[in-house]
Amino acid sequence: MRTPLYSKHKELGARFVEFAGWEMPLEYKSIVEEVRAVRSSCGLFDVSHMGRLIISDGFETLQKLTSRDIGRLKEGRVQYNLLLNEQGGVRDDITLYRLSEREFFMCVNAGNKEKVKEWLLGWGLSVRDMSQEWMQFAIQGPWSQEVLSKHLPVGDIKYYHFKVFGDMLLSRTGYTGEDGFEVYAPVERVLELFMELSKECMPCGLGARDVLRIEAGMPLYGHELSEDITPFEANLHRYVSLEKDFVGKEALLNKKVEKVLFGLELLQRGVPREGYKVFYKDKEIGYVSSGTYSPTLQKGIALCFVHVDHRIDGLEVDLQVRDKRLPARLRSYPFLQKA
């Protein structure tokens, strides 16, 4: 599958990669240049491969299906939330927008859209799939407000809030650890605005998006989250409201947690990759779930699941990289602290 911006990406010189069944830009100039642009100015991302669902008249059911209390979500605000299965694993991680008292907009991961939609329908919810009608892109970086304000009055939108401009929904959210916005709108509106913004913001691909989210310590479904990984194992306790009942709560509370997500940085040149094993004094204590070279920090960094007994900030360990072990240090994340 291709997003409606595919031809524009080709014009801009994108190199493509398959992701969740979509042919998406991996990079345009280089991943390093794109990461640095987002950290220093602004970058532009096509994220139309994500799923976009509107849920109507199902507050009580949706409250039962989400790990966080959506009663606290006011109109015009956005909430990061989790959908769990009966075993306490994560069916998907989502952003939830409260459009009105009884209507919600849910952004879901590309590879999970059909699974989530069928699950919601199975609970009797009214679901409208807007994934083909609306496109989605993100503008991220310290200049994002200044650049976007030339086209729309966005300066008064607070973090994790949104506004509606006619047929366009715009939220102050993102997946980079930087200030930024995500735009949802019909195809023609997005095509025009995306190309206008590309004159002032560097177009960025999935490669830069992955580096940026790892630097920011943000989980990716299929790596730090899955049907077999609980929120407690993924270090997402703060997104679980134990004062309410929800699907998977009992299993979540009863499952023994042995490994929890943590950070790792290499102490010499190298790049951590998914699946690499972590050792402490020749004892295997964990594995890398996502790793990269950070252009911002100029070192190899990773998110990794490590045994709870060894989840110690500053603990020096070894990372098995093919046929040798490289010295590394466990640490808390995010790796990049923004003011």
N, C-alpha and C positions, 0 to 999 in steps of 0.2 A: 504494500500500500504506500501511497505518497500523499503528503499534505498538499493543499492548494498552493502552497508557496514553493513547491518543488522547482518549477521553472525559474523562479526568482533566485533560488539558491544556486542553480546552475549558472545563471548570469553573473552571480557574485563570486563564482569560482570555487564552490564547495566541493569537497571530497566526501563521498557518501559511505554509509555503513548501515547494515540491517540491525534494527532494534525493535523487539517485540512485534515483529511482522511489518514494520515500517522502514522505508528507505529514507534515512535521516542524515543531515549533514554531520560529519564527524569533525571536520575543521575546514576553515577557509584559507587563511594564511598559515598559521601554525597554532597549536594548542597553547604553547607558552605565551605567544603574543596576545592571544585572546584572553587568557587568564589575567595577564598583566593589565589589559585594557579594562576589564571589569573591576579590578582592584583599584585602579587609578582614575578611571573616567567612567565609561559605561559600555555595556555590551548588550547585544540584541539576540534573543533566542526564539526560534520557532518551537513551540511545545504543543502544537496542534494534535500530536499523537495521543495526548492524554484523553481520558474519558470525561464527559461532562453530562451530569444527570440532574434533573429537577425532580424533587420529591414533594408531593402535595398531600395535605390532610393525613399525616401519619406521625404526629409528634410522639405519642406514647410508644409506638412501635420503634421508631428511630431512637428514642431514648434507651430502649432495651438492647438495641443492636450496636450502640456506640460505647466505647470505654469511658469517655468523659461525659460530664453532665451537660447536655445541650440546653437545659433550662437556663443556664447562665449565659447562653449565647444570645445577645441582643440583636435586633434588626440593624443591619449595616455593619456587622462585625463578622470576622472569620475565625474559625477554630481548627487547629490541627487536632485530628482525632484518629482513633483506631477502630477497625471492625475486627472482632475476634471470632474464632470458630469455637466449637463446643469443648475443645481440648485446651483452650487458652492460647493457642497460636494466633498469629496475625493473618487474617484474611486479606486485609489491605490497610495501608495508611492513607488517609484522605485529608483534604481541606474542606471544611463545611461552612457554607455561607448562609446566613439567615436572611432570606429575602422579605419575609413577612411573618406574622404570628404562626401561620400554618404551612409555610412554603420554604423549602431549603434547596440550595444548589450545592451539589457535591462534585468535587474534582477528584478523580480516581486514577490510579496508575494504568498506563496503556495496556499492559499485558493482563490486567485484572478486570477490565471493564465488563466484559461479558459475564464473567463469574460473579462479580458484585451485583450487576443488574439482575441476573436471574435469581440470586439469593434474596435481594430486596423484594422482587416481585413475589417470590415464594412466601414471604411474610405478609403478603397482601398489601404492600405499599403501592401507591400510584407513582409510577416512574416515567418520566419523559426523557428519552435519550437525545440530547442536543449536540452530540459529538460531531455530526455531519453539518448541522446548521450553523454552529458557532466554531470559529477558529480561536486559537489561543497563542499569544506570544508573551515574552517577558523582556523587560528592559531593566537591567541590573547594574548597579555601581553608584559611586558618590555623585555623579553628574546626572543621574536618571531623572530626578525631579526637575532640574533646570531644563533639560532637553525636552521632556514630555510636556512641561508647562507651556511650551510654545504652541502646543496643539490642543491641550485640554487643561482646565483649571484643577490641578491635582494637589496643590500645595497644602490644602487643609485635610487631606486624607491621612489619618494616623496609621501606625503600624498595625497590621492585621485588622484593618477596617476596609470598607469598599464603598464606592459610589456608583450610581447608574446614570449614564449620560445617554438618554434616548434608548437606542437598541444596543448600547455598549455597557458592559460591566467592567469596572477597573478597581483592582485591589492592591493595597500596599503589602505585597507578599513576595516570596521568591525562594530560591533554592541554592543560594550562593554565599550567604552570610553577609551580603551587602544590602544597603538600602535599594529599593527597587519596586517595580510594579508588574502585575500580570494583567493582561487585557483579554477580554472575552467579547467577541462581536461577530456579526455575520461576515461571510467571506470577503465581500467587496470592500467593506470598511477596513478590515484587517490588511488586505493587500495594499491598499493605498497608504495607510498609516505606517505599516512595516517598512515600505520602501522609502518613505519620507524620513523615518528615523534612522534608516541604514546609512544615510548621508552624514549623520553626526555620531552614530554609535557603531562600534565594530561588530559585524555579524559574528556570532559564536556558535560552535557546534557542540555535539554531545561530549566530545573529548574534554573541552574546557569546563563544561557543566559538571562532569564527574570530578575533575580535580578540585573545582571550587567547592563542591558540596563535601568532599572529604576534608579539605582544609577547615571547613566550617563545622565538621563533625555531624553532618546530617545523614541519616540512614537511607539506604536504597533498597527497595523491595527486591527480594531474591538474593540479597547479600547480608544485610543486617536484620532483615525482617523476612519471615516466611510463615507458612502454615504450621511449621514445627518450632518456631522461635517465639517465645512469649515476650510481652512488653518488659517484664522484669529482667529477662536475659539481655534484652536489647537496651537496657538502661533507660527505659522510657516510663519509669514509675510516675513521673509528674503528669503523664497523660492518662492516668487511670484514676477514676473517681470511685473509691471503694465504699463511699456512703450510699451508692445506688446499686441496684441489681442490673446485671447485663449478661448477655450470652458469653459464656466462657469464664465467668468470675470464679466459680467454685473450683474449676480445674486449675485456673491460674494461681489461686491461693494454695492449692494442695501440691503443686508441682515443686519438687526440690530443685533449687537453682544451683548449678555447679559451675557454669561459666557465664561471665557477664562481659558485655562490650566495654572495651577500653581503648586507649590510644597507644601508639608506638612510633618512635622515631629512630631512624638509623644513625649510628655514630660514625659511619664512614660511607663512602660513595656506594650507591646501590639503589634499587627500586623494589620495594615490597610488592608482591603480587598475591592475588586471591589464592588461598590454599596453602601458602607457605606456612610452615610450622614454627612455633615459638618454643624455645627451650630455656630452662633455668637450671644451671648446673647439670646439664645432660638429661634433665627430666622434661619431657614434653608437657607444656602447660597450656597450650592454646594454638590458635591458627588465625591467619589473616582473612578477614572477610572482604575488605577493600583496601587497595594500596595504590600509591602513586608517587611520582616525583613532584614535590611542591616548588614551583617557580618562585613563589612568594617567600618561602622559608629557605629555599635552596638546599633541600635535603629530602630524603625518602621518608614518607610518613604512611601510616596505616591505621585503619580501624581493625581491631582483632578481638576475638572472644578468648578470654583467659580465665583460668580457674580462680574462683573467688579468693582462695588462700594466697594467691600471688598477684592479685589486682592492687598493686602498691605503686603509688606515684614515685618515680625515680628509680624503680627496681631495674638493674641492669641485667639484660637477657641476651640470648642469641637468636638470630633469625636464620633458618635453614634456607639458603638460596641455592637451588640446584645441588651442586656437590660440595658446597662449603657453607660455613656459618659466619654471619656478619654480626658484629656487636651492635646492640640496640638498647633502647631505654623505654620502659613503659611509662606512660604519662596520661594525665587527664586530657580531655578534649572539650571544646574545640581547640584546634591547633592555632587558630588565628583569632585573636581577640580584637574586635572592632570597638571603637569608641562609641 
